[in-house]
């Protein structure tokens, strides 16, 4: 039997994007024949994907597709940041975003059945193929799609896909100024992380909880009962200014708030301009990460 070297494993991984242990196994099974090992990995298919489906995928990237009348934002996850930098993984993520943009699926399940661009497979089948080839569990976690009849959609991707934003503005579709504003607001959202578009969207229970906290603090600090309500009004306005996009201080020009910037552009254009919606994704937010999983896997490989 041929001696399988680290250089051979690295070469196979470079050609296929598969995991190190899968590459080592493929070379062992094919007695070091590189082309046969590539075929071996390609034939693994569903069995390889199934073995990895239970592992935590909290890394990956957020990608965007389209701008102007329509745009899409997608989060695709993998187990490690290393794989997120793999060109095959990037191509898959961008392909999913293009599928969302073109087909406008209603949810993740509908997206799975959509044709994957440039392939005879659908998105679910392409995902399985990528899992088998790359050697890590992967997941298409979520997406958003905006489309306007009059206005513009803009996206912003920060830190190579760690944060992604999609913004929708209504107004003159052919306005370069409107398009520039949408892009700048998307950048603002990435930095300021608003929770709501306006104070009208903040749930009543959230407001009630904040009021109770403010009231308790005011009373405990010795403020007279007759001015507590006035104090709460002022503090609530500050609270809304922190969490509501339209009331946030504009990070690009801190002398203005977002609603003032929009009003100024509307005046310049002589047309109505409105911020209709936004979405901000942060990679892996809300996913429980098993921090020691990858370290344990590396340790186990060194023992074999």
C-alpha positions in Angstrom: 0.0 0.0 0.0 1.2 3.5 -0.9 2.4 5.7 2.0 -0.1 8.6 2.3 1.7 11.8 3.1 0.4 15.1 4.5 1.3 16.7 1.2 -0.9 14.3 -0.7 -3.8 15.0 1.7 -3.3 18.8 1.3 -3.2 18.4 -2.5 -6.5 16.5 -2.5 -8.1 18.9 -0.2 -7.0 21.8 -2.4 -8.6 20.1 -5.4 -11.8 19.1 -3.8 -12.4 21.3 -0.8 -13.2 18.2 1.2 -12.3 17.7 4.9 -8.8 16.5 5.9 -10.0 13.2 7.3 -12.2 12.5 4.3 -9.2 13.2 2.0 -7.0 10.9 4.0 -9.6 8.1 3.9 -10.1 8.6 0.2 -6.4 8.3 -0.5 -6.1 5.2 1.7 -9.1 3.6 -0.1 -7.5 4.3 -3.5 -3.9 3.4 -2.6 -2.8 7.0 -3.1 -4.3 7.4 -6.6 -5.2 11.1 -6.7 -7.7 10.9 -9.5 -9.4 7.9 -8.1 -9.5 9.6 -4.7 -11.3 12.6 -6.3 -13.8 10.2 -7.8 -14.2 8.4 -4.4 -15.1 11.7 -2.7 -17.5 12.6 -5.4 -19.3 9.3 -5.0 -19.7 9.7 -1.3 -22.8 11.8 -1.8 -25.6 11.4 0.7 -23.8 9.2 3.2 -21.1 11.9 3.7 -23.7 14.6 4.1 -25.8 12.6 6.6 -22.9 12.0 8.9 -22.3 15.7 9.3 -25.9 16.9 9.5 -26.0 16.9 13.4 -22.9 19.1 13.8 -23.2 22.7 14.8 -22.8 25.2 11.9 -22.5 28.7 13.3 -19.8 30.1 11.0 -20.2 30.9 7.3 -21.1 34.1 5.6 -23.9 36.6 4.8 -24.2 37.5 1.1 -26.4 39.9 -0.9 -27.6 39.8 -4.5 -29.2 42.5 -6.6 -29.8 46.2 -6.0 -32.1 48.8 -7.4 -35.6 47.5 -7.8 -34.9 44.3 -6.0 -32.4 42.8 -3.5 -31.8 39.7 -1.5 -29.9 38.9 1.7 -28.9 35.4 2.7 -27.1 33.7 5.6 -25.4 30.4 4.9 -23.6 28.6 7.7 -20.7 26.1 8.0 -18.9 24.7 11.0 -15.6 26.6 10.7 -14.4 30.0 9.5 -11.8 28.1 7.4 -14.5 26.6 5.2 -16.3 30.0 5.0 -13.2 31.2 3.1 -13.4 28.2 0.7 -14.2 29.4 -2.9 -16.8 26.6 -3.4 -18.6 27.6 -0.3 -18.6 31.3 -1.4 -19.9 30.3 -4.8 -22.7 28.2 -3.2 -23.7 31.1 -0.9 -23.8 33.5 -3.8 -25.8 31.0 -5.8 -28.4 30.8 -3.1 -28.7 34.6 -3.0 -29.2 34.6 -6.8 -31.9 32.0 -6.5 -33.8 34.0 -3.8 -33.5 37.1 -6.0 -34.9 35.4 -9.1 -37.5 33.0 -7.7 -38.8 35.0 -4.6 -39.5 31.8 -2.5 -41.8 32.3 0.5 -39.7 30.5 3.0 -36.7 28.2 3.5 -38.6 25.1 2.6 -39.8 26.7 -0.7 -36.2 27.8 -1.3 -34.9 24.3 -1.0 -37.0 23.3 -4.0 -35.8 26.1 -6.2 -33.4 25.4 -9.1 -29.8 26.2 -8.1 -28.2 28.6 -10.7 -26.0 26.9 -13.3 -26.9 23.4 -12.0 -29.3 20.6 -12.7 -29.9 20.3 -9.0 -32.2 22.3 -6.7 -30.9 24.2 -3.7 -31.4 21.3 -1.3 -29.6 18.9 -3.6 -26.8 21.4 -4.2 -26.4 21.8 -0.4 -26.1 18.1 0.1 -23.5 17.9 -2.7 -21.5 20.7 -1.1 -21.6 19.1 2.4 -20.3 15.8 0.9 -17.6 17.6 -1.1 -16.4 20.2 1.5 -16.7 17.8 4.4 -18.6 20.0 6.9 -22.2 20.4 7.9 -23.7 23.4 6.1 -27.1 25.1 6.4 -29.1 27.8 4.6 -30.4 29.5 7.7 -32.4 32.5 6.6 -33.1 35.1 3.8 -34.9 38.3 3.1 -36.0 39.8 -0.2 -37.1 43.4 -0.9 -38.7 44.6 -4.1 -40.0 48.1 -4.9 -42.2 49.5 -7.7 -40.8 53.0 -7.1 -37.7 53.5 -5.1 -34.5 51.6 -4.5 -33.1 48.6 -2.5 -29.5 48.7 -1.3 -27.3 46.2 0.5 -24.2 46.4 2.6 -21.9 43.5 3.6 -19.4 44.2 6.4 -16.3 42.3 7.5 -16.3 39.8 4.6 -19.8 38.6 5.4 -20.0 38.8 9.2 -22.8 41.4 9.0 -25.3 42.0 6.2 -27.9 44.7 5.7 -30.7 45.2 3.3 -32.6 48.6 3.1 -35.7 49.6 1.1 -36.5 53.2 0.3 -39.5 54.5 -1.7 -39.0 57.5 -4.0 -37.8 58.3 -7.5 -36.3 55.0 -8.9 -33.9 56.8 -11.2 -32.4 59.1 -8.5 -28.7 58.5 -7.9 -29.1 60.6 -4.7 -31.7 58.2 -3.4 -29.6 55.2 -4.3 -26.6 56.7 -2.5 -28.8 57.5 0.6 -30.0 53.9 0.7 -26.4 52.6 0.6 -25.4 55.0 3.4 -28.4 54.0 5.6 -27.4 50.3 5.1 -23.9 51.2 6.4 -25.5 53.0 9.3 -27.6 50.0 10.2 -24.6 47.7 10.2 -22.9 50.1 12.7 -25.8 51.2 14.9 -27.8 47.9 15.0 -31.3 49.4 15.4 -34.0 47.0 16.6 -37.0 48.6 15.0 -37.8 51.0 12.2 -39.9 53.4 14.3 -41.3 53.7 17.8 -44.7 52.5 16.4 -43.2 49.1 15.9 -41.8 48.7 19.5 -44.1 46.2 21.3 -46.1 47.5 24.2 -44.6 45.0 26.6 -41.1 46.3 25.8 -42.2 49.8 26.5 -44.0 48.9 29.7 -40.9 47.1 31.0 -38.7 50.1 30.2 -41.2 52.4 31.9 -41.2 50.3 35.1 -37.4 50.3 35.2 -37.3 54.0 34.7 -39.9 54.6 37.4 -38.2 52.4 39.9 -34.8 54.1 39.3 -36.3 57.6 39.6 -38.1 56.9 42.8 -35.1 55.1 44.4 -32.9 58.1 43.5 -35.2 60.4 45.5 -37.1 62.1 42.7 -40.5 63.6 43.8 -43.5 61.6 42.6 -45.0 64.6 40.8 -42.1 64.8 38.3 -41.4 61.1 37.8 -43.8 60.9 34.8 -42.0 63.8 33.1 -38.7 62.2 33.7 -40.0 58.9 32.1 -41.1 60.8 29.0 -37.7 62.2 28.5 -36.0 58.9 29.1 -38.4 57.1 26.8 -37.5 59.5 24.0 -33.8 58.7 24.6 -34.6 55.0 24.6 -36.5 55.2 21.2 -33.5 57.2 19.9 -31.2 54.2 20.6 -33.3 51.4 19.2 -35.5 52.9 16.4 -33.7 53.5 13.1 -35.6 56.6 12.1 -34.7 58.3 15.4 -31.1 57.2 15.6 -28.3 59.8 15.3 -26.8 59.3 11.8 -23.3 57.8 12.2 -22.1 59.5 9.0 -23.3 63.0 10.2 -23.9 63.0 13.9 -25.6 66.4 13.8 -28.6 64.8 12.2 -31.0 61.9 12.8 -31.9 59.4 10.1 -35.4 60.9 9.7 -33.9 64.4 9.2 -31.5 63.0 6.6 -34.3 61.4 4.7 -36.4 64.6 4.8 -33.5 66.6 3.5 -33.1 64.3 0.5 -36.8 64.4 -0.2 -36.6 68.2 -0.2 -33.7 68.1 -2.7 -35.6 65.8 -5.0 -38.9 67.5 -4.7 -40.5 64.1 -4.1 -41.8 61.9 -1.2 -39.1 59.7 0.2 -39.7 57.1 2.9 -37.7 54.3 4.6 -40.0 51.3 4.2 -37.9 48.6 5.8 -34.6 47.1 6.7 -33.1 43.9 7.9 -29.8 43.3 9.6 -28.2 39.9 9.9 -25.2 39.1 12.1 -23.5 35.9 11.4 -24.4 33.1 13.8 -26.5 35.3 16.1 -28.8 33.1 18.2 -27.0 29.8 17.4 -25.6 27.9 20.3 -22.0 27.3 19.5 -20.1 24.3 20.9 -16.8 26.1 21.2 -14.8 22.9 21.8 -16.2 20.9 18.9 -13.5 21.8 16.3 -10.7 21.7 18.8 -11.7 18.2 19.8 -11.9 17.1 16.2 -8.4 18.4 15.5 -7.1 16.7 18.6 -8.6 13.4 17.6 -7.1 13.7 14.1 -3.6 14.1 15.5 -4.0 10.8 17.4 -4.8 8.8 14.4 
